[in-house]
Amino acid sequence: MLLAVAVENTRTLVGLVFEGTVKRHWWVGTDARRTADEWAVLLGGLLAGESAVTGVAVCSAVPSVLHELRELVSRYYPDLPSVVVEPGVKTGLPVLVDNPREVGTDRIANALAAVHLYGAPCVIVDFGTATTVDVVNAAGAFVGGAIAPGIETSVDALGAAAAQLRRVELTRPRSVVAKNTVEALQSGAIFGFAALVDGLVTRILAEQGLSSVTVVATGALSSLIVPESQTITRHEPFLPLLGLHHAHTRNN
């Protein structure tokens, strides 16, 4: 059973993957101050009563967390085959951008899993702290993408900047044209981000000369947008865990 840990800026996805299937998963808050020892206590609690871990794979978009995860792996799982996905690690996914080291490893894990699941070309939309729209070309290479603010990031910023607005529950409102402030904020967040993604995907397909391509959605907030999108064709909420599984297999 592979222990996979994918760290984003605000949330961390922890999962147990067996033969390419996510058997268990947990979302926990990302804390840049969490030490390797605290990670060990946290994971120990989550894994209590679960099948024995036979391998470890991690990736992190937060450098300070990545340092502690390396410590975690070396000190608490020294005898298990492991991989820390970072620049220089072989994934089998060429990264054709100006500076490959700038690309978040969570984006690489997503793209790697999407190619294994659906083939190339494909587009991956991740609804996290940021909303990323990434492209894998027909040759199976990561060629870049677009980054927009995340849904919660935008809602929080609006609540902080506008005196009469506040943070609201992110859920689908009754209609696009809202009759109250709460539903107006929800309409802008849910339908607005669905339109944002559809617009970006449409432009990407036109620019890349693609007429038919799998568009995969992932991320903690993906379930809010997928039903409203006209371009997303697949929903894989645990895509980074599957990408870590493939990276671990390739490196061990």
N, C-alpha and C positions, 0 to 999 in steps of 0.2 A: 504494500500500500504506500503510495507516494504522498508525502506531506508537501503541499504546494502553498506558497505564501506570495501573494501579489500585492505590493504596497502602492497605494495611491496617496495623494496629498491629504485627503480627509478621511478616507476609509481604507481598510485593508481586508482583502478577501483571502481567507484561509480555507483550504479544502483537502480532502482525501481523495486521491484519484487512483482507480484500479483498472488497468487494461484500457485506458482511454475514456473511462466513464467516471464522472464526479459522483462519488458515493455519499459524501457529506460535505457541507460547506458552512462557513460562519463569516459574518461581516463584523469587524471590530473597528473601533476608532483608531486612526493613525496618530500616534504620539511620538514626536521627534525626540522626546526626552526618555523614552522607554529604553532601558538597558537590556543587554543580552540576557541577564539573569531574570529580569522582569518578563521578557519574551518567553523564557523557558517556563516560568510559572503560569503565564497565560496559556501557552500551548498545552502544557500539562493538564490544565483544567479542561480545556476543550477536548483533548484526546482521551480523557479518562473513560475507560470502558470500550474504546474503539479498537479495531484491529491493529496489530503491531505495525509500526512504520518501518518500511524497508528502504526508503530513499527520501531525499529532501531536495526541493527545487525552489528557489526564491528569485524574485526580481523586485526592484524598488525604484520609484520615481523620486524618492527623497534620499539624498546622499547620506545624511546622518543616520537614517534608519538602516541603510544598506550596510554601513560599517558595523552596526550592532548585530545585524543578521549574520554577517560573516563570523562574528564572534560566537554567536549562537550555534551555528553549524559546526564550527571547529571544536567547540568545547562540549556541547551536549549531544552531538551526533557524529563523533569523529570516525566511527567505524562503518557508517552508512555511505553508499554512493550518493554524491550530491553534485549540484550545479548551481552556481550563482550567475544568473544571466546578466551580463554587462558587456561593454565593448570589448571585442577580442574573443568572446566565447562563440564557438561554432554552433550555428542554428540551422544552417542550410538555406537561409533566407538572405540573398544579397540585398544590401541597403544602398540604393543609388541616390544619395542626396549629397548636398555640398559638404556637410560634416556629419558623418554617421554617428559620431560620439554624442551629438546633441539630441539624438532621437531617444525618447524615453523607452526604457526596456519593457514597460507595460505595453506600449504600442507594438513593439516587436513581437512580444508574446501573443498578442491578439492576432496580428497578421499571420504568424506562424500557424496558429490553430485554424484560422479561417481557410488557409490554403490546404491544409490537411483534410478539413471537413468538406470543402466545396470546390476546391481547385482554383486555378487562376484563369482570368483576372477576377478580382473581387474588391469590394469596398467595405471597410470596417468602421462603424460608428460607435464610439465609446462615450456613454453619458456618465461622466464622473465630475471631479472638481472642475475640469475643463471638458468641453465637448469636442472630441477629435474625430475627424473624418479622414481616414487613411486609405491609400490605394496600393494594391499589388497588381502589377501589370501581367500581361498574358504570358510572359516568360517566368513568372513567379518571383519577381523582385519587388521589394518595397521601394516605391518611387516618390514618396512624400505624401502630403495631405494638407489639411486645414485645421486650425485650432480656433475655437470660439469659447466664450465664457461658458461655464457650466450652469445648469438650471438653478441649483441652490446658490451658487456664487452670484448670479444675476439678481435673484430675488433678495438675497441678503444685502447686496449693494444698494438696491433700490430702497429697501426699508431703512437703511442707514442714511441715505441722502435725501429722502423725501419726508417732510415733517408729518404729513397726514397718512402715510402709508406704513404698513407693518408686515412682518413676515407672516405668511399664511401656510396652511397645510397644502402640500403639493398633491392635488387630486383633480380629476376631471370635473370642470364645472358643468352646469346644466346646458349651457349654450355658449356660443362664441360671444354674442352680444350680452354682456352681463348686466344684471339689475342692481348689483351692489358692489362695493369696493373689493370685498374678499374674492368674489367670483370673477371680477374684472382682472385682478392680479393672477388668479389661477388660469384664466383664459389666455392672458398674455404669455404666461410661462409654458403651459402645455401646448396650446395650438401655435403659439409663436415659435417655439423651438422645433415643433414638427415642420413648420414651414421653412425655418432656417435650414434644417437638415435636408429637406427635399430640394431646396434651392441650390445648396452646395453640391449635392449628389448629381443633380441635373447638369450643372455646369461642369462638374468633373467628367461625367460621361461624354459630354460634347467635346471637351478639350482633349480627352484621351482617345476619342474616336471609338467609343464602346457603345454598342446598341443594346446589348443584353448582358447583364452582370449580376452576380449575387451580392446583395447589400446586407451585411450582417450587423445587427445591433447587439451591444453588450453594455455592461455597467450597472451600477446599483439602481439607477433611475431609468433604465431603458424601458421597463414595463409601462411607464407613464406615457412614453412617446410612440412606441411601436404601433399601438392601435390607431393612432392619428396620422401616421406617416403614409405617404403614397409611394415611397420609393424603397423602404426597408422590406426585404423579402424573407429574412431569417432572423430569429431571436435566439441568441446564445448567451444568457446572463453570466455564465462562468467561463467565458472564452479564455481569459488569461491563465486559468488553471490548466486548461487543455494545452495551451501553448507551452507552459512550463513542463507538462508531461512529455511533450515531443522533444523539447530541449534536453531534458534529463535523459531520455532514451538515446538521443544522438551522442551525448557526451559520456555515457556510461555503458 
